[in-house]
């Protein structure tokens, strides 16, 4: 009997510790307390220190009470239903960006995108939690000399949600190639941030003869990522959001408080993050939009089990890569930066910004646009 108690208590202590490390300290502490009450050694210690409080009966009642609270809390949070009806009207489209928003059908989905300017094409890809209009300031600057296209990626309002819930990076990269095909664009440069960066690396693999240059913000090539305890901790949201219903409900709870937390965690220097955060949270209140955005993480988990897809992601681009990273981004490490400098093709460059995090194009726009323009204008 004691052996079983030790095993159960150790399991609870481990789960409690993991829960704290993930996102729920209160649930984690509750599990730790139950584990301590169940473990024979700590149980005897508590009984010795406070015999009247920690009787056998009281310890059982405390454990059951804590367990019940955790079960009820987990079962109830994030179930609020939002009554916003999604409408895609001209008025809505105009309000999405200071630039024109257009539509094209790609892989049987209505794809909406911002477009402005003339000249060589630059494709701007947003990440999570974000939208295409995150690039408005960048579009204003680049469209002076280029044709700039920024799609609302698959599943993000107002672009369509696929019926098969396929949000694989490779699939969305194919969307991007087909979108440019539909616009009769042959050669182009790609700029991507967060998931947009991962998609951008895949675009360079799908259309390596057409991509002239690639700019990655915050996310390195997958071959330059080495799983370490610090990286696993920084990416713990993958585990949380990669789950099924739980991840969606977690993102929704307390009026999408988690979205704000992610902005603050990934970009501690981003003082005006609320404008971006509030805008994306409003679209997440539309039916199935939260599920779609989080679907990227679920599809990522599925892709891990497909060897051909993993081989595809491991392919190093042939085109020059500009890798931009904030020193305060949790993903940052000197080893990763060195790996990017070593593995990326000739003509590539890596820049680390001081006092900046994950959303470089919003946090340090003057420095970001200066590096981007210099890279675009470099013909070496």
N, C-alpha and C positions, 0 to 999 in steps of 0.2 A: 504493500500500500504506500509506504514511504517513497519507494522508487517511482511510482506513478505520480505522486505529488511533486517530486523533484522534476520529473520530465515536463509535466504540465506547467509548473511555475517557470521553468527555464524558457519554454516556448512562449509563455505570456510576456516574460521579461524581454525576450528578443523582439516579439511583435510590437510591444510597447515602445521599445527603443526605436525601431524602424518607423513607427507611426509618428513619433516626435520628430525624427529626422525628415520625414516627408512634409506633412503640412499641418498635422493636428496634434499639438502639444497636450491639449486637455484630454483627448481620447487616449493618447500615449501614456500620460501620467496615471489615468484610471487603470489601464492594463498593467502598468508597473505595480500599482498598489495591490491589485488582485494577485499578481504573481508573488509579491512579498508576503502577503497574508497566507498564501497557499504553501510557500516553501517552508519545510519543517524548521530549518535553522533560524530564519528571520521571524517565523511565527512564534517560536519559543522565546526569542529575544523580546518581542513586543509584549508577550504575555508576562514575562518576568518584569519588564519596566512598568507596565500598566495593567496589572492582573484584573482589575475591575472592568476596565474598558474592553480589553482584548480577550474576552472569554471565547470559548469555542463557538458558542451560539452567536455572539456578536460578530465574530470574524466571518462567519458564514453569511450573516445578514448584510454586513458591509460589502462583501464580495458580490453577492447577488444584486444588491442595490446599485452598485457601480456598473455592473455588467448590464443591468436593465436600462440604466440611463444611456449608456453607450449605444446599445441596440436601438433604442427608441430614437436617439438623436441621429444616428446614421440613417435610420429608415425614414426619417421625416425631412431632413434638410434638402434644400434644392428642388423641392417639388412644387414650388410656386409656379402657377401658370400665368404667362403673360398674354394679355388679350390684344396685343398690337397686331393688326392685320397688315400683311405685307402688300404694298401697292407699288408698282413700278410705273410712275407717271413722268411726264416731261418735267413737271415741277420738282419732283423728287430727284430726278437725274441732274437737273441744274443745281440743286442744293448740295450735291455730293462733292463738287469740285469747282474751283474757280476757272477751270478749263473745260472745253467741250467733252461730253461723255457720249460715246457711240456704241453701236451694237453690231456683232457679227455672230454667225452660228459656227461653232467649232465642235467637232466630235459629238454632234446632236445636242449641244448645250448652247443656250443663249449666253454669249460672252460679252460683257460690257467692259469698255476700256476708255481711258482718257487719251486724247491725241491732240498734239499741237506741234506746229513748226514744219519746216521743210529742210531737206538735205539728207545726209546719212542717218540711218535709223538707230535709235537707242531704245532698247526694251527694258523697262523698269519693273522689277518684281518685288512685291511687298511680302511681309512675313506675318507672324502671329504675335500678339493679337493686333491686327492692323488692317488697313485697306489701301486701295490704289491711291487715294487722295493724300496719303502720307507723303507722296512725292510732289505735291503741288509746288512747293518752293523750288525743288530741283527742276521740275518741268519748266517753270517760268524762266529759269536761267539757261537750261540746255536748249530750249526751243528757239533761242535766238540764232542758233547755228545748226540745229539738227531737227530731224523729225522724231518726236518723242512719243512713245506708246507705253501706257501703264495700265495693264489689265487688272480688274477685280478678279482674283484667282478663283478657280473652281470651288463652288460652294459658298463663297463670300457674296453677300448682297451687293449688287443686284444680279450677279452672274448665277446661272442655273445650278441646281443641286443634282448630281447624277443619281439615277435610280439604284445603281449597284453600289453606291457609297464607296466608289474607288477614288481615293485621294492619294494614291501612290505618287511619290516624287517623279518617277519615270513617266507615269501617265500624264501628269500635269506638264511635264517638259514636252511631251508630244503635243499637248494642247497648244503650247506656245509656238512650236514649229508650224503647226497647222494654221494657227491664227495669222502668222506672218505670211504663210502661203496664200491665205485668203485675201491678204492685203497686197499681194504681188510684190513682196519684199524679199530680196535675195540675200544680200549681205547686211549684217547688223552687229551691234555691240550689245551685250547684256550686262545689266547692273541689278544685283539681287541682294536683299537683306533678310537674314533669318531663314525661314523656309524658302523665301525667294532666292537666297544664295544657293541652297541645296538644289533647288530646281534649276538654277542657272548652270551649275556644274553639269547637270544631266543634259541640258540643252546643248552645251558645248560638245558633249559626247554624241548626241543624236545628229547634230548638224555642224560637225567640226570644220567643214569646208566653207561654211557660211558665216560662222561667228568670227568676227575680226578681233574683238577683245572682250574680256570678261572681268567684271568688278564684283568682288564678294565682300559684303559687309557683315562682320561678326562671326560668320561660319566658315571654317577652313574646309579644305578638301578632306573627305572621309579618311583617306590614307594617312592624314597628318594628325588624326585623333588617336590618342593612346588612353585607354580606359584606366584611370587612376581614381583613388578614393575621392579626391577633390573634384574631378570631372563628374564622377557619378553623383556626388552631392549637388553639384551645380545643375545637373540635368535630371534631378529627381522628379521634375514635372512630367518627364516622359513616362515614368512609371505610373504616376497618378492619372494623367490624361489618357494614357494608353489603355486604361481599363474601359469596360463597357459603360454601363449606365452610371456607375459611381462617378467617373470623371466628369461627365456632363452635369450631373447634379452638383458636384463639388464646385464647378465653375459658376453655376447659377446661384449658389447660396449667398445669402446676405447681399442681394442686388449686385451680383458679380464682383464682390469685393476682391476675389482672387485675381481678377484681371489687373486691378490697381496694384496689388501686391507684386505681381510679376514685373510690371513696369518699374516699380521702385527697387526691386531686387536686382534686375538686370541692368538698370541705369540709375544708380544712386545719385548721379549728378544732374539728372534730367528734371529740372524744377517745374516745367510746365507740361508735364506728362498728362495731366488730367484732361486736357482738350482732346488728345488722341484716344485716351482710355474711354472717356465718356461717349465719344462718337461710335467706337466699335461696339460698346456695350448696348447701345440703342439698337444696332442691327442684330445683335445676338438675341434680342427679345422677339424677333420674328420667328415663325414656326420653322423648326429644324435647322436654323442657322448656327446655333451653338454646337449641335451634333456635327454639322458639316466642318466647322473650323477644327473641332477636336478630332474629327475623322482623319486628319493628317497624321496624328500621333498613333491612331489605331492602325492605319495603313503602314506606317513605319514599322510597327511591331510585326506585322504580317510579312513585310519585305525581308525581315531578318532571317526568315526560314526558307527563302528562295535563293538558291546559290547563284543562278544566272543573273538575277537582279543585283545581288551583292557584287558580283564580278563587274557588272556594268558600272556600279557606283564607284568601284575602285579604280576605274580608268582615269589616268591623269590627263587633263586637257592638253591639247596641242597649241592652243592659242594663248597669248600672254595674259597673265592674271594679275590684277591689282587687288591685294588683300588688305582691307582696312579693319582695324580692331581697336576697341577702347580698352585702356589699361585697367579700368574698373569693371569691365565685363567679367562675369564669373567664369567664362570659358577660357579666359586669357591665361597663357603660360608661356614662358620663354622658350621652352622646348617645342611647343606647337609652332611658334613663330619661326624658329630655326628650321623646323621641318618643312614649312611652307616655302621658305627661301631656298631650301635645298631641292625640293621635289618639283616645284612649278617650272614651266618651260622658260627658255631664254626670253628676255624682255619683260619678265614678271617683276613685281615689286611688292613689298610688304611695309605698311605704315601703321604704327601704334600711336594712338592719340592719348595725350595726357588728360586727366580729369574728364573722362568720357566713358560711357558704357556701351550698351547694346544698340541703341538707336542713334547712331552717329549722324545720320542725315537730318535729324531733328535737334540733337544736342549741340553739335559743333558745326553748324552748316557752313560758315565761311571757310573753315579749314577743310571740311569734307569736299566742298565743291571745287576748291583750289586744287586739291590732289587729284580729283576726278578729271578736271579739265586738262591738267598737265599730262595725265596718262593718255587721255583721248588724243591730245595733240602731238604726242610723241610718236614719230613714225619709225623709230628704230625697231 
